Amino acid sequence: MAKKVSLTGIKPTGMPHIGNYFGAIKPALALAENYESRYFIADYHALNAIKDKEKIEYMTYEVAASWLACGLNPKKSLIYKQSDIPETFELSTILAAFTPKGLMNRAHAYKAKVDENTSKNEDPDANINMGLFTYPILMAADILLFDSDVVPIGKDQKQHLEMTADIAESVNKKYKKELFKIPAPKIGKKTQYIIGMDGRKMSKSYDNTIELFLGEKKLRKKIMKIVTKPVSVEAKKDPENCNVFELYKLFSSKKQQEELADKYRSGGMAYSYAKQQLFEVMNEFLTPMREKFDYFMNNKNEIDDILKAGSNKAREIAKKKLKFLRKEIGIININ
């Protein structure tokens, strides 16, 4: 029996952080064990917000290097750039003909921008481009073109996948046959909450992140800035109520955790000691990935080769699907 297909879209938004790794990258890569896994770099989605040529080029390489460094195996899974699959954009045009404007009006990202403009007494659609407005349609094309069975997403993206299902079902209903497979969301039963440097959830929005591939000196410097409670060195401390120890548990063994917890509870331990312990286990864990990341960023031609090979395979799938769709909806195939 053929494996089901999983599809993961990755928008280039800068170097991933620890929270991205444990919350999204690691579980998405684990799907390759049981699914035919496909990963694409959503560079045209990024264009909605980034209009800087050098920046978007760099970030595209950066996200590819990041996932390869974290363990994506291009011999086992498909990785490609969205921009290398022109069939995606033709399908987006087809899907637009079946998508009510009212559905797009309800998209969370669009509504949030409208609410923001309204609160400032500005035109509701000020600085909103059509790429943002039609984002769910292009996302639907990304997914439906490859007959995806499951799409790993965060809870905040659930609405977009529901819209994809709505659009697919409207097409299927119109032609009275299954032209599109209806994808299912794959949301982790227990989404891992990764604490940031200030105690809140680790997020670029809060500027409290620890980037995944920082050099040793920068990594240590950042760890030493983690917020801790203002108590004396002599005071006994609660390891389970400490940002440093919370992060330490991600990278250490049970024995290491027990030993450090004892030092917390015994008193006489400075937080700088705990931070140094965190640095040592974190650096040991991250060094192999950092070395791979640096290698790929210094050998972008290898990234090009990997993405080109992936895109060639992806296009074979996409062309076949689009040829089938064209025939079913009455668009004549000349070639």
C-alpha positions as CSV (number, residue, x, y, z in Angstrom):
1,M,0.0,0.0,0.0
2,A,1.4,3.4,-1.0
3,K,2.2,5.8,1.8
4,K,0.0,8.8,2.4
5,V,1.4,12.2,1.5
6,S,2.3,14.9,4.0
7,L,3.1,18.4,2.9
8,T,4.9,21.1,4.9
9,G,5.2,24.7,3.7
10,I,8.1,26.7,5.1
11,K,8.0,30.5,4.8
12,P,11.5,32.1,4.8
13,T,11.4,34.5,7.8
14,G,14.9,34.4,9.1
15,M,17.0,32.0,11.1
16,P,14.8,29.6,13.1
17,H,15.0,29.6,16.9
18,I,14.8,26.9,19.6
19,G,11.0,27.2,19.7
20,N,10.7,26.7,16.0
21,Y,12.9,23.6,16.2
22,F,11.0,21.7,18.9
23,G,7.6,23.1,18.0
24,A,7.6,22.7,14.2
25,I,10.8,21.5,12.5
26,K,11.4,18.3,14.6
27,P,7.8,17.0,14.4
28,A,7.5,17.9,10.7
29,L,10.7,15.9,9.9
30,A,9.4,13.0,12.0
31,L,6.6,12.6,9.5
32,A,9.1,11.2,7.0
33,E,9.0,7.9,8.9
34,N,5.4,7.1,8.1
35,Y,4.5,9.4,5.2
36,E,5.7,10.3,1.7
37,S,6.9,13.7,3.0
38,R,7.2,16.8,0.8
39,Y,8.6,20.1,2.0
40,F,8.4,23.4,0.1
41,I,9.9,26.8,0.6
42,A,7.1,29.3,0.3
43,D,9.1,32.1,-1.3
44,Y,6.1,33.7,-3.1
45,H,4.2,33.8,0.2
46,A,7.1,35.6,1.7
47,L,6.9,38.2,-1.1
48,N,3.7,39.6,0.4
49,A,5.8,41.1,3.2
50,I,9.4,41.2,1.9
51,K,10.2,43.4,-1.0
52,D,14.0,43.3,-0.6
53,K,15.8,41.2,-3.4
54,E,18.9,40.4,-1.4
55,K,17.0,39.6,1.8
56,I,14.5,37.2,0.2
57,E,17.3,35.4,-1.7
58,Y,19.4,35.0,1.5
59,M,16.4,33.9,3.6
60,T,15.5,31.3,1.0
61,Y,19.0,29.8,1.2
62,E,18.8,30.1,5.0
63,V,15.6,28.2,5.4
64,A,16.9,25.4,3.1
65,A,20.2,25.2,5.0
66,S,18.3,25.2,8.3
67,W,16.0,22.2,7.4
68,L,18.9,20.3,5.9
69,A,21.0,20.9,9.0
70,C,18.1,19.7,11.2
71,G,17.9,16.4,9.5
72,L,15.8,16.7,6.3
73,N,17.1,14.0,4.0
74,P,16.6,15.0,0.3
75,K,17.1,11.4,-0.8
76,K,14.1,10.3,1.3
77,S,11.9,13.4,1.2
78,L,11.1,16.0,-1.5
79,I,12.2,19.6,-0.9
80,Y,11.6,22.3,-3.5
81,K,10.9,26.0,-3.9
82,Q,7.3,27.1,-4.5
83,S,8.6,29.5,-7.2
84,D,10.0,26.6,-9.2
85,I,6.5,25.1,-9.7
86,P,4.6,27.3,-12.2
87,E,1.7,24.8,-12.1
88,T,1.0,26.1,-8.6
89,F,0.1,29.5,-9.9
90,E,-2.0,28.2,-12.7
91,L,-4.0,26.2,-10.2
92,S,-4.3,29.2,-8.0
93,T,-6.0,31.0,-10.9
94,I,-8.4,28.0,-11.4
95,L,-9.2,27.9,-7.7
96,A,-9.9,31.6,-7.6
97,A,-12.9,31.0,-10.0
98,F,-14.5,28.8,-7.3
99,T,-13.7,30.9,-4.2
100,P,-16.3,33.3,-2.9
101,K,-14.9,36.7,-2.0
102,G,-16.8,36.4,1.3
103,L,-14.6,33.5,2.3
104,M,-11.5,35.6,1.8
105,N,-13.0,38.4,3.9
106,R,-13.1,36.0,6.8
107,A,-9.4,35.0,6.7
108,H,-7.8,35.8,10.1
109,A,-4.7,37.5,8.6
110,Y,-6.8,39.8,6.5
111,K,-9.3,40.6,9.2
112,A,-6.4,41.4,11.6
113,K,-5.0,44.0,9.2
114,V,-8.4,45.5,8.7
115,D,-9.0,45.7,12.4
116,E,-5.6,47.3,12.9
117,N,-6.4,49.9,10.2
118,T,-9.8,50.6,11.7
119,S,-8.3,51.2,15.1
120,K,-6.1,53.8,13.6
121,N,-9.0,55.5,11.8
122,E,-7.4,54.6,8.5
123,D,-9.0,53.1,5.4
124,P,-9.8,49.5,6.2
125,D,-7.7,48.2,3.3
126,A,-4.8,50.6,3.8
127,N,-1.5,48.8,2.9
128,I,-3.2,45.5,2.3
129,N,-2.0,43.9,-1.0
130,M,-3.9,41.3,-3.0
131,G,-1.2,38.7,-2.2
132,L,-2.2,38.9,1.5
133,F,-6.0,38.9,0.7
134,T,-5.7,35.9,-1.6
135,Y,-3.1,34.1,0.5
136,P,-5.5,31.2,1.4
137,I,-6.1,30.5,-2.3
138,L,-2.4,30.2,-3.1
139,M,-2.0,28.0,0.0
140,A,-4.8,25.8,-1.3
141,A,-3.0,25.5,-4.6
142,D,0.2,24.5,-2.8
143,I,-1.7,21.7,-1.0
144,L,-4.2,20.4,-3.6
145,L,-1.7,20.3,-6.5
146,F,0.1,17.4,-4.7
147,D,-2.8,15.4,-3.5
148,S,-1.8,15.9,0.1
149,D,-3.4,13.7,2.7
150,V,-2.2,15.6,5.8
151,V,-0.7,19.0,6.4
152,P,1.1,19.6,9.7
153,I,0.0,23.0,11.0
154,G,-0.2,25.1,14.2
155,K,-3.6,25.9,15.6
156,D,-3.3,29.4,14.2
157,Q,-3.3,28.0,10.6
158,K,-6.3,25.7,11.1
159,Q,-8.7,28.2,9.4
160,H,-6.5,28.3,6.2
161,L,-6.7,24.5,5.9
162,E,-10.4,24.6,6.4
163,M,-10.6,27.1,3.6
164,T,-8.6,24.7,1.4
165,A,-11.0,21.9,2.1
166,D,-14.0,24.2,1.4
167,I,-12.5,25.3,-2.0
168,A,-11.7,21.6,-2.9
169,E,-15.1,20.5,-2.0
170,S,-16.8,23.2,-4.0
171,V,-14.9,22.1,-7.1
172,N,-15.6,18.4,-6.5
173,K,-19.3,19.2,-6.0
174,K,-19.5,21.2,-9.2
175,Y,-18.0,18.4,-11.4
176,K,-19.6,15.6,-9.3
177,K,-16.3,13.7,-8.9
178,E,-13.3,13.9,-6.7
179,L,-10.9,16.1,-8.6
180,F,-9.2,17.0,-5.4
181,K,-8.3,15.0,-2.4
182,I,-9.5,16.7,0.8
183,P,-6.5,17.3,3.1
184,A,-6.7,16.8,6.8
185,P,-4.8,18.9,9.4
186,K,-2.2,17.3,11.5
187,I,-2.0,19.3,14.7
188,G,0.0,17.8,17.5
189,K,-2.1,16.5,20.4
190,K,0.3,18.2,22.7
191,T,1.9,21.2,21.1
192,Q,5.2,21.8,22.8
193,Y,5.4,25.2,24.6
194,I,8.9,26.5,24.5
195,I,9.7,29.2,27.0
196,G,11.5,32.3,25.8
197,M,14.2,34.3,27.5
198,D,11.7,36.4,29.4
199,G,9.4,33.7,30.5
200,R,6.8,34.1,27.8
201,K,6.4,31.8,24.8
202,M,9.5,32.0,22.6
203,S,8.6,34.2,19.7
204,K,10.2,36.7,17.3
205,S,7.3,39.0,18.1
206,Y,8.4,39.2,21.7
207,D,12.1,39.4,20.8
208,N,12.9,36.7,23.3
209,T,14.3,34.0,21.1
210,I,17.5,31.9,21.1
211,E,18.4,31.4,17.4
212,L,19.3,27.8,16.4
213,F,22.6,28.3,14.8
214,L,24.3,31.1,16.8
215,G,28.1,30.7,17.2
216,E,29.3,29.6,20.6
217,K,30.2,33.0,21.9
218,K,26.9,34.6,20.8
219,L,25.0,31.6,22.1
220,R,26.6,31.9,25.6
221,K,26.1,35.7,25.7
222,K,22.4,35.2,24.9
223,I,21.9,32.5,27.5
224,M,23.5,34.7,30.1
225,K,20.7,37.3,29.5
226,I,17.9,34.9,30.3
227,V,15.6,36.6,32.9
228,T,15.8,35.0,36.4
229,K,14.2,36.0,39.7
230,P,16.2,38.5,41.9
231,V,17.2,36.3,44.8
232,S,20.5,35.9,46.6
233,V,23.1,33.3,45.8
234,E,22.5,31.7,49.2
235,A,18.8,31.3,48.8
236,K,17.2,28.0,47.9
237,K,15.6,28.1,44.5
238,D,12.8,26.3,42.7
239,P,14.0,24.6,39.5
240,E,10.5,24.1,38.3
241,N,9.8,27.8,38.4
242,C,12.9,29.0,36.5
243,N,13.3,29.9,32.8
244,V,16.8,28.5,32.7
245,F,15.9,25.1,34.1
246,E,12.9,24.9,31.8
247,L,15.2,25.2,28.8
248,Y,17.8,22.9,30.4
249,K,15.3,20.1,30.3
250,L,15.1,20.2,26.5
251,F,18.7,19.4,26.1
252,S,19.8,17.3,29.2
253,S,19.4,13.8,30.5
254,K,17.2,12.9,33.5
255,K,20.3,12.4,35.5
256,Q,21.7,15.8,34.6
257,Q,18.3,17.4,35.5
258,E,18.3,15.7,38.9
259,E,21.8,16.9,39.7
260,L,21.2,20.5,38.7
261,A,17.8,20.5,40.5
262,D,19.5,19.4,43.7
263,K,21.8,22.4,43.4
264,Y,18.8,24.7,43.0
265,R,17.1,23.3,46.1
266,S,20.3,23.2,48.3
267,G,21.0,26.9,48.1
268,G,24.4,28.5,47.4
269,M,24.0,28.3,43.6
270,A,24.2,31.5,41.5
271,Y,22.0,31.6,38.4
272,S,25.1,32.2,36.4
273,Y,26.1,28.6,37.2
274,A,22.8,27.2,36.0
275,K,23.1,29.3,32.8
276,Q,26.6,27.9,32.2
277,Q,25.2,24.4,32.5
278,L,22.5,25.3,30.1
279,F,25.0,26.6,27.6
280,E,27.1,23.5,27.8
281,V,24.3,21.0,27.1
282,M,22.7,23.3,24.5
283,N,26.0,23.9,22.7
284,E,26.8,20.2,22.6
285,F,23.3,19.5,21.1
286,L,23.4,22.3,18.6
287,T,27.1,22.1,17.4
288,P,26.6,19.3,14.8
289,M,23.5,21.1,13.3
290,R,25.4,24.5,13.4
291,E,28.3,22.9,11.5
292,K,26.0,21.6,8.8
293,F,24.2,24.9,8.6
294,D,27.4,26.8,8.1
295,Y,28.6,24.3,5.6
296,F,25.5,24.7,3.4
297,M,25.5,28.5,3.7
298,N,29.1,28.4,2.5
299,N,28.3,26.0,-0.3
300,K,25.0,27.4,-1.7
301,N,25.6,25.6,-5.0
302,E,24.8,22.3,-3.1
303,I,21.6,23.8,-1.9
304,D,20.8,24.8,-5.5
305,D,21.5,21.2,-6.7
306,I,19.2,19.8,-4.0
307,L,16.4,22.2,-4.7
308,K,16.7,21.8,-8.4
309,A,16.5,18.0,-8.1
310,G,13.5,18.3,-5.8
311,S,11.7,20.8,-8.1
312,N,12.2,18.5,-11.1
313,K,10.5,15.7,-9.3
314,A,7.8,18.0,-7.9
315,R,7.0,19.3,-11.4
316,E,6.5,15.8,-12.7
317,I,3.8,15.3,-10.1
318,A,2.4,18.8,-10.7
319,K,2.2,18.6,-14.5
320,K,0.4,15.3,-14.3
321,K,-2.2,16.7,-11.9
322,L,-2.7,19.9,-13.8
323,K,-3.1,18.0,-17.1
324,F,-5.8,15.9,-15.5
325,L,-7.6,19.0,-14.1
326,R,-7.5,20.9,-17.4
327,K,-9.2,18.0,-19.1
328,E,-11.9,17.7,-16.4
329,I,-12.8,21.4,-16.5
330,G,-12.7,21.8,-20.2
331,I,-9.4,23.7,-20.7
332,I,-7.8,22.1,-23.8
333,N,-4.4,20.5,-23.4
334,I,-2.4,21.3,-26.6
335,N,0.8,19.6,-25.4
